[in-house]
């Protein structure tokens, strides 16, 4: 179990002591609260206190039945503190991006344009010999044996790695870490190769496929792929910085890694995906399955929890990139979604989400 940051245990105690007081002193309305037991005024007060304690710099969104009941930003959009965050700002979502190529693959599988058990060499002919031994299913589940990408080497060699640099790096991988299907290793090689397969089959760049087949048809606005970091157009982009307010200085021009989203947009994605609007329940279950049940293994959809009867309980996914850190949690049975997007990494988002859920219980 993750350790709580020092302020959070105190906050839990305050919830236990203060809940009734807040209920008595705050006039609850349908516009500000979704149930008699919830207390959004208390949540706002608590998050303000945590912001003052330097525990959050970002946007918090709570949805009930896919309707926003709480959305507020705390802190700054830039390291120089010249701009305050608002709910309109976008953030890089880190490894949550891997859901999008995985869903695209399942859409193509549903159309019988590919088979998950086929070797990836069937679709990508310019790979080393290992392309014949790795299946699409193994890419999805991170059991391909492909190593992690040595980003330090890429930055050292290229300064500003491009998509071409990254794919040339993957093509030069001369051996696998283990025999495909026998172990687990999270690597960006997997979603990037899945993206290449989608592009090969559809003859479309992935950003166009994403817009044409996923975002536009399901009315999800506010998710996009950026050409590079630092951004060509930083308008309404939350810029990442560390505890000392020093901005991230890396340069990267790999568009298929630079997924950005507003909080509400990510909430819409989770709701529609988890309600099987975008892919079928059968396809969803494939993406929800881990290689093994251990907590440190991830499914293509992050961490998906079912009860003993097979009812979907929770879909949670965490991502980070530089000083960006984000967490999305959809509690299906409670119709409750919590999205936290930050541009100053605090490493406390699970604790914050548990705190929010406790306040709204």
C-alpha positions in Angstrom: 0.0 0.0 0.0 1.2 3.5 -0.8 2.3 5.7 2.1 0.3 8.8 2.7 2.1 12.1 2.4 2.3 13.9 5.9 -0.6 16.3 5.4 -3.1 13.6 4.2 -3.6 11.5 7.4 -4.4 14.8 9.2 -6.9 15.6 6.4 -8.6 12.3 6.9 -9.0 13.0 10.6 -10.4 16.4 9.8 -13.0 14.7 7.6 -14.1 12.5 10.5 -14.3 15.4 13.0 -15.7 18.2 10.7 -18.1 16.5 8.4 -21.2 17.2 10.5 -20.1 20.8 11.1 -19.8 21.5 7.4 -23.2 20.0 6.7 -24.8 22.3 9.3 -23.0 25.5 8.2 -23.3 25.1 4.4 -26.5 25.4 2.4 -26.5 22.5 -0.1 -28.1 23.0 -3.5 -28.5 20.8 -6.6 -26.0 23.1 -8.4 -23.2 22.5 -6.0 -23.8 19.0 -4.7 -25.0 15.7 -6.1 -26.3 14.0 -2.9 -27.3 14.8 0.6 -24.2 12.9 2.0 -21.7 14.8 -0.2 -20.1 18.0 0.7 -18.4 19.9 -2.1 -17.9 23.0 0.1 -15.8 20.9 2.5 -13.9 19.4 -0.5 -13.1 22.9 -1.8 -11.9 24.0 1.6 -9.8 20.9 2.1 -8.2 21.2 -1.4 -7.5 24.9 -0.7 -5.7 23.9 2.5 -3.7 21.3 0.6 -2.8 23.9 -2.0 -1.5 26.2 0.7 0.5 23.3 2.0 2.1 22.9 -1.5 0.4 19.5 -2.0 -1.3 20.3 -5.3 -0.8 22.4 -8.4 -3.4 21.4 -11.0 -7.0 20.8 -11.9 -9.4 18.6 -10.0 -12.6 17.4 -11.6 -15.4 15.2 -10.0 -18.2 13.9 -12.2 -21.4 12.1 -11.1 -23.3 10.3 -13.8 -20.9 11.9 -16.2 -22.0 15.4 -15.1 -19.4 17.7 -13.5 -20.3 18.5 -9.9 -16.9 19.9 -8.9 -14.2 21.4 -11.1 -11.5 23.8 -9.9 -7.9 24.6 -10.6 -5.2 25.3 -8.0 -2.0 27.1 -8.6 0.0 28.2 -11.6 0.1 27.4 -15.3 3.7 28.6 -15.7 6.9 28.4 -13.6 7.1 32.2 -13.4 3.7 32.3 -11.7 2.4 34.8 -14.3 -0.7 32.7 -15.2 -3.1 31.0 -13.0 -4.5 27.6 -14.0 -8.1 27.3 -15.1 -10.2 24.3 -16.2 -9.5 25.2 -19.8 -5.8 24.3 -19.6 -4.5 21.0 -21.1 -1.9 18.7 -19.5 0.2 15.9 -20.9 -1.4 12.7 -19.7 1.7 10.5 -19.6 1.2 6.7 -20.0 -2.6 7.0 -20.0 -2.0 7.7 -23.7 -1.5 3.9 -24.2 -5.3 3.4 -23.9 -5.8 5.2 -27.3 -3.8 2.9 -29.6 -5.1 -0.1 -27.6 -8.7 0.9 -28.3 -7.9 1.6 -31.9 -6.4 -1.9 -32.3 -9.6 -3.4 -30.8 -11.7 -1.3 -33.2 -9.7 -2.8 -36.1 -10.1 -6.3 -34.6 -13.8 -5.9 -34.4 -13.8 -5.0 -38.1 -11.7 -8.1 -38.8 -8.9 -6.0 -40.2 -6.4 -7.8 -37.9 -6.1 -10.7 -35.5 -4.5 -10.3 -32.1 -2.6 -13.6 -32.4 -0.9 -12.6 -35.6 2.8 -11.7 -35.4 3.5 -8.0 -35.8 5.7 -8.7 -38.8 2.5 -9.4 -40.7 1.8 -5.7 -40.5 5.3 -4.2 -40.1 7.8 -5.6 -42.5 10.8 -3.4 -41.4 11.5 -5.0 -38.0 14.3 -7.4 -37.0 13.7 -11.1 -36.6 11.9 -10.6 -33.3 9.0 -9.2 -35.3 8.1 -12.7 -36.3 7.8 -13.9 -32.7 5.8 -11.1 -31.1 2.0 -11.0 -31.4 -0.2 -8.0 -31.2 -1.7 -9.4 -28.0 1.8 -9.5 -26.5 2.3 -5.8 -27.4 -1.0 -5.0 -25.7 -0.1 -6.8 -22.5 3.6 -5.7 -22.4 4.7 -9.3 -22.6 6.7 -8.9 -25.9 10.1 -9.0 -24.3 11.0 -5.7 -25.9 13.2 -3.5 -23.6 12.5 -0.1 -22.2 13.6 2.8 -24.4 16.9 4.4 -23.4 15.7 8.0 -23.5 19.0 9.3 -22.0 20.8 7.9 -25.1 18.2 9.3 -27.5 18.5 12.8 -25.9 22.3 12.5 -25.9 22.4 11.5 -29.5 19.7 13.8 -30.9 19.0 16.6 -28.4 15.4 16.7 -29.6 14.4 13.2 -30.5 11.8 12.9 -33.3 9.4 10.2 -34.2 11.8 9.0 -36.9 14.6 8.8 -34.3 12.5 6.7 -31.9 11.4 4.2 -34.6 14.9 3.8 -35.9 16.0 3.1 -32.3 13.3 0.4 -32.0 14.4 -1.1 -35.3 17.9 -1.5 -34.0 16.9 -3.5 -30.9 19.0 -6.7 -31.4 17.6 -8.9 -28.7 14.6 -9.3 -26.4 14.7 -9.3 -22.6 12.7 -12.6 -22.5 10.8 -15.0 -24.7 7.5 -13.3 -25.7 4.6 -14.3 -23.6 6.6 -15.5 -20.6 7.0 -12.3 -18.5 6.0 -8.6 -18.2 7.9 -5.4 -18.9 6.3 -2.0 -19.4 7.9 -0.2 -22.4 6.9 2.6 -24.7 7.9 0.3 -27.6 4.5 -1.4 -27.3 2.1 1.4 -27.8 4.3 3.0 -30.4 4.4 -0.2 -32.5 0.6 -0.5 -32.0 0.3 3.0 -33.5 2.4 1.9 -36.4 0.1 -1.1 -37.0 -3.0 1.2 -36.9 -1.3 3.5 -39.4 -0.3 0.7 -41.7 -3.8 -0.9 -41.8 -5.8 2.3 -42.1 -3.3 4.3 -44.2 -3.8 7.2 -41.9 -1.5 9.0 -39.5 -2.6 8.1 -36.0 -3.7 11.6 -35.0 -6.1 11.6 -37.9 -7.4 8.1 -37.1 -7.9 9.2 -33.5 -9.9 12.3 -34.5 -11.9 10.6 -37.3 -12.8 7.3 -35.5 -12.7 8.0 -31.8 -12.8 11.6 -30.7 -15.2 13.2 -33.2 -17.7 10.3 -33.4 -18.0 10.1 -29.6 -18.0 13.9 -29.1 -14.9 14.0 -27.0 -13.3 17.4 -27.3 -10.1 18.7 -25.6 -7.8 15.7 -26.3 -5.1 16.2 -28.9 -1.6 15.3 -29.9 1.1 18.0 -29.9 3.8 18.2 -32.5 6.6 18.9 -30.0 7.6 20.0 -26.5 8.2 22.9 -25.8 5.0 23.6 -27.6 4.8 25.7 -30.8 1.7 27.3 -29.4 1.7 27.2 -25.6 -1.7 28.9 -25.3 -3.8 27.2 -22.6 -1.1 24.6 -22.1 -0.1 24.0 -18.5 3.7 24.1 -18.4 5.6 21.6 -16.2 8.0 22.7 -13.4 9.5 21.2 -10.4 9.3 22.0 -6.6 11.7 25.0 -7.1 9.6 26.3 -10.0 12.2 25.5 -12.5 10.5 24.6 -15.8 11.1 21.3 -17.6 13.9 21.8 -20.1 13.8 18.7 -22.3 12.9 18.8 -26.0 10.9 16.2 -27.7 9.3 16.0 -31.2 7.5 12.6 -30.9 3.9 13.5 -31.7 2.5 10.1 -30.8 3.8 10.5 -27.2 2.5 14.0 -26.6 -1.1 13.4 -25.8 -2.7 16.3 -24.0 -6.1 16.7 -22.4 -8.4 18.9 -20.3 -9.8 17.3 -17.2 -13.3 17.2 -18.5 -12.2 15.5 -21.8 -10.4 12.7 -19.9 -13.5 12.2 -17.8 -15.6 11.8 -20.9 -13.2 9.3 -22.4 -13.3 7.1 -19.3 -17.1 7.3 -19.0 -17.8 6.4 -22.7 -15.1 3.8 -22.8 -16.2 2.1 -19.6 -19.8 2.1 -20.8 -18.8 0.2 -24.0 -19.7 3.1 -26.3 -16.4 3.0 -28.2 -15.6 -0.7 -28.2 -17.6 -3.7 -27.3 -17.7 -5.3 -23.8 -15.8 -8.2 -25.2 -13.0 -6.0 -26.6 -13.0 -4.0 -23.3 -12.4 -7.1 -21.3 -9.4 -8.0 -23.4 -7.9 -4.6 -22.7 -8.8 -4.9 -19.0 -6.9 -8.2 -18.6 -3.4 -8.1 -16.9 -0.7 -10.6 -17.8 -0.8 -11.5 -14.1 -2.9 -10.2 -11.2 0.0 -8.5 -9.4 -0.5 -4.8 -8.6 2.7 -3.8 -10.3 1.5 -5.2 -13.6 -0.7 -3.1 -15.8 -3.4 -3.9 -18.3 -3.6 -1.9 -21.5 -6.3 0.1 -19.6 -4.1 0.5 -16.5 -5.9 -1.1 -13.6 -9.4 -2.4 -14.1 -11.2 -4.1 -11.2 -14.2 -6.6 -11.3 -16.0 -8.2 -8.4 -16.5 -11.9 -7.9 -19.6 -11.9 -10.1 -17.8 -10.2 -13.0 -19.3 -6.7 -12.4 -17.1 -3.8 -13.5 -16.1 -1.8 -10.4 -13.3 0.5 -11.2 -11.1 1.7 -14.0 -8.0 3.6 -12.8 -5.0 4.9 -14.7 -2.0 6.9 -13.6 0.4 8.7 -15.9 3.4 11.0 -15.7 5.8 12.7 -18.0 8.5 15.0 -16.7 6.8 17.1 -14.0 3.3 16.3 -15.4 1.4 13.8 -13.3 -2.2 12.8 -13.7 -4.7 10.3 -12.3 -8.1 9.2 -13.6 -10.4 7.0 -11.5 -13.9 5.9 -12.6 -15.9 4.1 -9.9 -18.5 2.5 -12.1 -21.1 1.3 -9.5 -21.1 4.7 -7.8 -21.2 6.6 -11.1 -18.3 8.6 -9.7 -15.3 9.8 -11.7 -12.3 11.7 -10.3 -9.7 13.3 -12.6 -6.6 15.1 -11.2 -4.2 16.7 -13.7 -1.1 18.4 -12.4 2.0 20.2 -13.9 4.1 20.0 -10.7 4.7 16.4 -9.7 3.8 15.7 -6.0 3.5 11.9 -6.2 0.4 12.0 -4.0 -2.5 11.6 -6.5 -3.7 8.3 -5.2 -3.9 9.7 -1.7 -5.7 12.8 -3.0 -8.2 10.8 -4.9 -8.9 8.6 -1.9 -9.4 11.8 0.2 -11.8 13.2 -2.4 -13.8 10.0 -2.5 -14.0 9.9 1.3 -15.3 13.5 1.5 -18.0 12.7 -1.0 -19.0 9.4 0.6 
